[in-house]
Amino acid sequence: MQRLKLELGLGWRLTPPQVLVIGFAAVILAGTFLLTLPISSATGRPTPFINALFTATSAVCVTGLVVVDTATYWSRFGQVVILVLIQIGGLGFMTLSTLAAILLGRRIMLHQRLVIQEALNQISLEGVVRLVKAVVIVTAVIEGTGALLLTWHWWKLYPPGEAIFQGIFHAVSAFCNAGFDLKGDFRSLTSYRTDILVNLVMTFLIILGGLGFSVLTEFINWPHQRSLSLHARIVVKTTLALIIVGTLFILVVESYNPATLAGRSWSEKILASYFQAVTPRTAGFNTLPIADMRPASLFFIILLMYIGASPGGTGGGIKTTTFVTLALSVAATIRGKNRVEVGGRSLPVSTVPKSLAIAFLSLALVVGVTIALLLSEGQDLLPTLFEATSAFGTVGLSMGLTTQLSALGRLLITALMFAGRVGPLTIAVAVAQRQRENHVHFPEEAITVG
């Protein structure tokens, strides 16, 4: 974590984590203001502040939880505002501000590079500006391709203008792992359960967005380098493993559930299971009715939502690399090793405590908000835990609790979505008072653990 602080014109001194927290909060407040305007709602009436704040936070934090139906409640202006907020939240406001500076011919200063490094989860400052350029180009190409395919597929179902907007909106929402849709009545993509093109295009966009921009750029440059980095190899293998295991688990558990997959053809079962295994990795779309799934499937989805996507991408959760680091650390402890080794390499000693801090803070947030929601909403444990984990993982899946939340419940979920997108460790560092390293060490004394 960089200790260099950023000087502002007002005399304030901000660290990169503080800049990120304030920046995301500013974008959310701007989006909230726009969504409260009468022009943003289909009825032409002002939207209550709490609903506008919830929706703006869900969009910027690329979550997808909604208290009003996106397709029917918001006007086209409101939907465009949500689309822009999703794009800003997916790429990060620093990426877009850096792009603007580059287009204007301005020099990217050191303090800006530090914030970009923090925002994109990069280990060093080297090449962060080049990465920003690559992020914008890769995003435009992937979202553009997805939008073209979806527009072509829906061309005969909608008027040309609506087909184009539907294609763009869903492509951006999928790549940014946002989970917002325009299909109406909170149905998400359940009517497209058997549509192979929609399923494949949406899942590919979700997976690519969740891999992380540094991994995507490595794949692009793969022919010009010897091999992928350890980080990229771990991300790809873990992503594939989670998708395969998730697909098989949901297929086995839900195949004979009359409310979901029972009576369906095996091709439909496999396609629906695959889609539902991909989306808990922070995307939030669904082709199966979530509330009707069996408790075992729902709890498994909670675990997938907690793990989330990969660092430097558009998804949330504790991240795949954090999960793998902790698993490898446990394995190393069992084997009596002092270092975590993987792929012929040893991980830096600082990686394990950082991963542990992220996992612990994340779990504390989810548990704390779950308890608060149980007290304020009076709902059962499973849907409440599901809602809280979905908000933290910036997923957007729900068992139907979102629209029933009280004002306090909506504020709690709003705060949890913000923490999940910015990162609990980033917020903790931004709030905490950083202390100078103490070179005086106290004598050691062992305690009993386990």
C-alpha positions in Angstrom: 0.0 0.0 0.0 1.4 3.3 -1.1 2.0 5.8 1.8 2.4 8.8 -0.5 -0.4 11.2 0.1 -2.0 13.4 -2.5 -2.1 17.2 -2.0 -5.4 19.0 -2.8 -5.8 22.6 -3.5 -7.8 23.0 -0.2 -4.8 21.8 1.8 -6.2 18.3 2.4 -3.9 15.3 2.1 -5.5 12.2 0.7 -4.1 8.7 0.2 -5.0 6.8 -3.0 -7.6 4.7 -1.1 -9.2 7.8 0.2 -9.3 9.2 -3.4 -11.1 6.1 -4.6 -13.6 6.1 -1.8 -14.4 9.8 -2.3 -14.5 9.4 -6.1 -16.9 6.6 -6.1 -19.1 8.4 -3.6 -19.1 11.5 -5.7 -20.2 9.5 -8.8 -23.0 7.9 -6.8 -24.3 11.2 -5.5 -24.3 12.7 -9.0 -26.2 9.7 -10.3 -28.6 9.9 -7.4 -29.4 13.5 -8.3 -30.0 12.7 -12.0 -32.3 9.8 -11.1 -34.4 11.9 -8.7 -35.3 14.2 -11.6 -38.8 13.9 -13.0 -37.4 13.2 -16.5 -35.8 10.0 -15.2 -39.0 8.2 -14.4 -41.5 6.9 -16.8 -44.4 8.6 -15.0 -42.6 12.0 -15.0 -42.7 12.2 -11.2 -39.6 12.7 -9.0 -38.2 9.5 -7.6 -37.8 9.2 -3.8 -34.2 9.9 -2.8 -33.7 6.5 -1.1 -34.8 4.7 -4.3 -32.6 6.8 -6.5 -29.6 6.4 -4.1 -30.1 2.6 -4.0 -30.3 2.4 -7.8 -27.3 4.7 -8.4 -25.2 2.8 -5.9 -26.3 -0.5 -7.5 -25.3 0.8 -10.9 -22.0 2.4 -10.0 -21.1 -0.6 -7.8 -22.1 -2.9 -10.8 -24.4 -4.9 -8.5 -27.8 -5.2 -10.1 -30.1 -5.3 -7.1 -33.1 -3.1 -7.8 -36.1 -1.8 -5.7 -38.0 -0.8 -8.9 -38.2 -2.5 -12.2 -35.5 -1.1 -14.6 -37.5 -1.7 -17.7 -40.8 -0.1 -16.6 -40.1 2.4 -13.9 -37.4 4.4 -15.5 -37.8 6.5 -18.7 -35.3 6.2 -21.5 -33.3 9.1 -20.0 -33.2 7.3 -16.7 -32.1 4.1 -18.3 -29.3 5.9 -20.1 -28.2 7.4 -16.8 -28.1 3.9 -15.3 -26.1 2.7 -18.4 -23.6 5.4 -18.0 -23.2 4.8 -14.3 -22.7 1.1 -15.0 -19.9 1.9 -17.5 -18.2 4.3 -15.1 -18.5 1.8 -12.2 -17.2 -1.1 -14.3 -14.2 0.7 -15.7 -13.6 2.9 -12.7 -13.8 6.7 -12.6 -10.0 6.9 -12.6 -9.7 5.0 -15.9 -12.2 7.4 -17.6 -10.6 10.5 -16.1 -7.1 9.3 -17.2 -8.5 8.7 -20.7 -9.9 12.2 -20.7 -6.5 13.6 -19.7 -4.7 11.6 -22.4 -7.1 12.8 -25.1 -6.6 16.4 -23.9 -2.8 15.9 -24.1 -2.2 16.4 -20.4 0.6 14.7 -18.5 -0.4 11.9 -16.1 1.2 12.9 -12.8 2.6 10.6 -10.1 -0.3 11.0 -7.7 -2.7 10.0 -10.5 -0.6 7.0 -11.4 -0.7 5.9 -7.7 -4.5 6.1 -7.7 -4.7 4.2 -11.0 -2.4 1.5 -9.5 -4.8 1.2 -6.5 -7.9 1.2 -8.7 -6.7 -1.5 -11.1 -5.0 -3.6 -8.3 -1.6 -3.4 -9.9 1.6 -4.5 -8.1 3.8 -1.7 -9.4 3.5 1.7 -11.1 5.2 0.5 -14.3 2.9 0.5 -17.3 -0.3 1.7 -15.5 -1.0 4.4 -18.2 -0.5 1.8 -21.0 -2.9 -0.5 -19.1 -5.5 2.3 -19.0 -5.3 2.7 -22.7 -5.6 -1.1 -23.2 -8.5 -1.3 -20.8 -10.5 1.2 -22.8 -9.7 -0.5 -26.1 -10.4 -4.0 -24.8 -13.7 -2.8 -23.3 -14.8 -1.1 -26.5 -14.1 -4.2 -28.6 -15.7 -6.7 -26.3 -18.8 -4.7 -25.4 -19.1 -3.6 -29.1 -19.0 -7.2 -30.3 -21.5 -8.4 -27.7 -23.8 -5.5 -28.5 -23.7 -6.3 -32.2 -24.5 -9.9 -31.6 -27.4 -9.2 -29.2 -28.8 -6.4 -31.5 -28.7 -8.8 -34.5 -30.5 -11.5 -32.4 -33.2 -9.1 -31.2 -33.6 -7.2 -34.5 -36.8 -8.9 -35.4 -38.3 -8.7 -31.9 -38.0 -4.9 -31.4 -38.0 -1.8 -33.5 -34.5 -0.9 -34.8 -33.8 1.8 -32.2 -35.0 -0.4 -29.3 -33.1 -3.4 -30.5 -29.9 -1.4 -30.7 -30.4 0.0 -27.2 -31.3 -3.4 -25.8 -28.1 -4.8 -27.3 -25.9 -2.1 -26.0 -27.5 -2.0 -22.5 -27.2 -5.8 -21.9 -23.7 -6.0 -23.4 -22.4 -3.3 -21.1 -24.3 -4.7 -18.1 -22.9 -8.2 -18.7 -19.3 -7.2 -19.3 -19.4 -4.9 -16.3 -20.9 -7.7 -14.3 -23.8 -5.4 -13.4 -26.8 -7.6 -13.7 -29.3 -4.9 -14.8 -31.7 -5.9 -17.5 -34.6 -4.4 -19.5 -36.9 -7.4 -19.8 -39.4 -6.3 -17.2 -41.2 -7.6 -14.2 -38.0 -8.5 -12.4 -37.7 -11.6 -14.6 -34.1 -11.1 -15.6 -33.4 -13.6 -18.5 -35.7 -16.4 -17.4 -37.5 -16.2 -20.7 -34.2 -16.9 -22.5 -33.4 -20.1 -20.7 -33.2 -22.1 -23.9 -31.8 -19.4 -26.1 -28.3 -20.6 -26.8 -27.0 -17.3 -28.4 -28.1 -15.1 -25.6 -26.8 -17.5 -22.9 -23.4 -17.9 -24.6 -22.9 -14.2 -25.4 -23.9 -13.1 -22.0 -21.8 -15.6 -20.1 -18.7 -14.9 -22.3 -19.1 -11.2 -21.6 -19.5 -11.9 -17.8 -16.4 -14.2 -17.8 -14.2 -11.8 -19.7 -15.2 -8.9 -17.5 -14.5 -11.0 -14.4 -11.1 -12.1 -15.4 -9.5 -8.7 -14.8 -8.0 -6.3 -17.4 -4.4 -7.2 -16.7 -5.2 -10.9 -17.5 -7.1 -9.9 -20.7 -4.1 -7.8 -21.9 -1.8 -10.7 -21.2 -3.9 -12.9 -23.4 -3.7 -10.3 -26.2 0.1 -10.1 -25.8 0.5 -13.8 -25.4 2.1 -14.5 -28.8 4.8 -11.9 -28.0 5.8 -13.3 -24.6 7.1 -16.6 -23.4 4.3 -17.5 -21.0 1.4 -16.2 -18.9 2.2 -14.8 -15.5 1.5 -16.8 -12.3 -1.3 -14.4 -11.6 -3.0 -15.0 -15.0 -2.6 -18.8 -14.7 -4.2 -18.9 -11.2 -7.1 -16.6 -12.3 -7.9 -18.7 -15.4 -7.6 -22.1 -13.7 -9.6 -21.0 -10.7 -12.3 -19.4 -12.9 -12.6 -22.6 -15.0 -12.7 -24.8 -11.9 -15.4 -22.7 -10.2 -17.6 -22.7 -13.4 -17.2 -26.5 -13.9 -17.9 -27.4 -10.3 -20.8 -24.9 -10.1 -22.4 -26.2 -13.2 -22.2 -29.8 -12.0 -23.4 -29.0 -8.6 -26.5 -27.1 -9.8 -27.2 -29.7 -12.5 -27.2 -32.5 -9.9 -29.1 -30.7 -7.2 -31.7 -29.0 -9.4 -32.3 -31.7 -12.1 -35.2 -33.2 -10.1 -36.6 -29.9 -8.6 -40.0 -29.5 -10.2 -39.8 -25.7 -9.7 -36.6 -25.3 -11.8 -35.2 -28.1 -14.0 -37.3 -31.2 -13.5 -39.0 -32.3 -16.7 -36.6 -30.3 -18.9 -34.4 -31.8 -21.6 -30.8 -32.5 -20.7 -29.5 -29.9 -23.1 -31.7 -27.3 -21.4 -30.7 -28.5 -17.9 -27.0 -28.2 -18.8 -27.3 -24.8 -20.4 -29.3 -23.4 -17.5 -26.9 -24.9 -14.9 -23.9 -23.5 -16.7 -25.5 -20.0 -16.9 -26.5 -20.1 -13.2 -22.9 -21.2 -12.3 -21.4 -18.3 -14.2 -23.6 -15.4 -13.0 -23.0 -15.8 -9.2 -19.5 -14.7 -9.9 -20.8 -11.2 -9.5 -23.0 -10.8 -12.7 -26.5 -11.1 -11.3 -28.5 -12.3 -14.3 -30.6 -15.5 -13.9 -32.4 -17.9 -16.1 -33.7 -20.0 -13.2 -36.1 -18.6 -10.6 -33.7 -18.1 -7.7 -36.3 -18.2 -4.9 -37.5 -21.7 -6.1 -34.0 -23.3 -6.0 -33.2 -25.8 -3.3 -31.5 -24.6 -0.1 -28.3 -26.5 -1.0 -28.1 -24.7 -4.3 -28.7 -21.3 -2.7 -26.1 -21.9 -0.1 -23.6 -23.0 -2.8 -24.4 -19.8 -4.8 -23.7 -17.8 -1.6 -20.2 -19.3 -1.5 -19.7 -18.4 -5.2 -20.9 -14.9 -4.6 -18.5 -14.5 -1.6 -15.5 -15.6 -3.7 -16.5 -13.4 -6.6 -14.5 -12.5 -9.7 -10.7 -11.7 -10.1 -8.7 -8.6 -9.2 -8.6 -5.7 -11.5 -11.8 -6.6 -13.3 -15.4 -5.5 -13.1 -16.6 -8.0 -10.5 -16.7 -8.0 -6.7 -16.2 -10.6 -3.9 -13.0 -11.4 -2.1 -11.6 -12.4 -5.5 -10.4 -15.7 -6.8 -6.7 -15.1 -6.0 -7.6 -14.3 -2.4 -9.5 -17.5 -2.2 -6.6 -19.5 -3.7 -4.0 -17.9 -1.5 -5.9 -18.8 1.6 -6.5 -22.4 0.4 -2.8 -22.8 -0.5 -1.8 -21.3 2.9 -3.9 -23.9 4.7 -2.4 -26.6 2.6 1.1 -25.3 3.4 0.4 -25.2 7.1 -0.9 -28.8 7.0 2.3 -29.9 5.2 4.5 -28.0 7.7 5.8 -25.5 5.1 6.6 -21.9 6.0 6.1 -20.6 2.5 3.1 -20.8 0.1 4.3 -22.4 -3.1 2.4 -22.7 -6.4 3.4 -23.2 -10.0 7.1 -23.4 -9.2 7.0 -20.1 -7.4 6.8 -18.9 -3.7 4.2 -16.2 -2.9 5.5 -13.1 -1.1 5.1 -13.4 2.7 2.8 -10.3 2.7 0.3 -11.9 0.4 -1.1 -14.3 3.0 -1.9 -11.7 5.7 -3.4 -9.4 3.2 -5.6 -12.1 1.8 -6.6 -13.1 5.4 -7.5 -9.4 6.2 -9.6 -9.1 3.0 -11.5 -12.4 3.8 -12.0 -11.5 7.5 -13.2 -8.0 6.8 -15.5 -9.2 4.1 -17.0 -11.9 6.3 -17.4 -9.4 9.1 -19.3 -7.1 6.8 -21.6 -9.8 5.5 -22.3 -11.2 8.9 -22.8 -7.8 10.5 -25.2 -6.6 7.9 -27.0 -9.9 7.9 -27.6 -9.6 11.6 -28.8 -6.0 11.2 -31.2 -7.1 8.4 -32.6 -9.9 10.5 -33.4 -7.4 13.2 -34.8 -4.7 10.9 -36.6 -6.8 8.3 -37.7 -9.9 10.3 -37.1 -12.2 7.4 -35.7 -15.8 7.4 -32.0 -16.4 7.6 -31.3 -17.8 4.2 -32.9 -15.0 2.0 -31.3 -12.4 4.3 -27.9 -13.9 4.1 -28.3 -14.4 0.4 -29.3 -10.7 0.0 -26.3 -9.5 2.0 -23.8 -11.7 0.3 -25.2 -10.7 -3.1 -24.8 -7.0 -2.2 -21.2 -7.4 -0.9 -20.2 -9.5 -3.9 -21.8 -6.9 -6.2 -23.8 -9.8 -7.7 -27.4 -8.7 -7.9 -29.1 -12.0 -7.4 -32.0 -12.0 -4.9 -34.6 -14.4 -3.5 -37.1 -11.5 -3.7 -36.2 -9.7 -0.6 -34.9 -6.5 -2.3 -38.3 -4.9 -3.1 -39.5 -5.7 0.5 -36.7 -3.9 2.3 -37.5 -1.1 4.6 -35.8 2.3 4.3 -33.2 1.1 6.9 -32.7 -2.1 5.1 -32.1 -0.3 1.8 -29.5 1.9 3.4 -27.7 -1.1 4.8 -27.7 -2.9 1.5 -26.5 0.4 -0.2 -23.6 0.7 2.2 -22.7 -3.0 1.7 -22.8 -2.6 -2.1 -20.4 0.4 -1.8 -18.1 -1.5 0.5 -18.1 -4.5 -1.9 -17.2 -2.5 -5.0 -14.5 -0.3 -3.4 -13.1 -3.1 -1.3 -13.3 -3.5 2.5 -9.6 -3.3 2.9 -9.4 -0.2 0.8 -12.1 1.5 2.9 -10.4 0.3 6.1 -7.0 1.7 5.0 -8.7 5.0 3.9 -10.4 5.4 7.3 -7.6 4.2 9.5 -4.8 6.3 10.7 -1.6 4.9 9.2 1.2 4.6 11.7 4.9 4.8 11.0 6.6 1.4 11.1 8.0 0.8 14.6 11.5 -0.6 14.4 11.3 -1.6 18.1 10.2 -5.2 18.5 8.7 -6.6 21.6 9.9 -10.0 22.9 8.0 -13.0 21.5 5.7 -15.1 23.7 3.7 -18.0 22.2 0.0 -18.6 22.7 -2.0 -21.7 22.1 -4.1 -21.8 19.0 -6.4 -24.4 17.4 
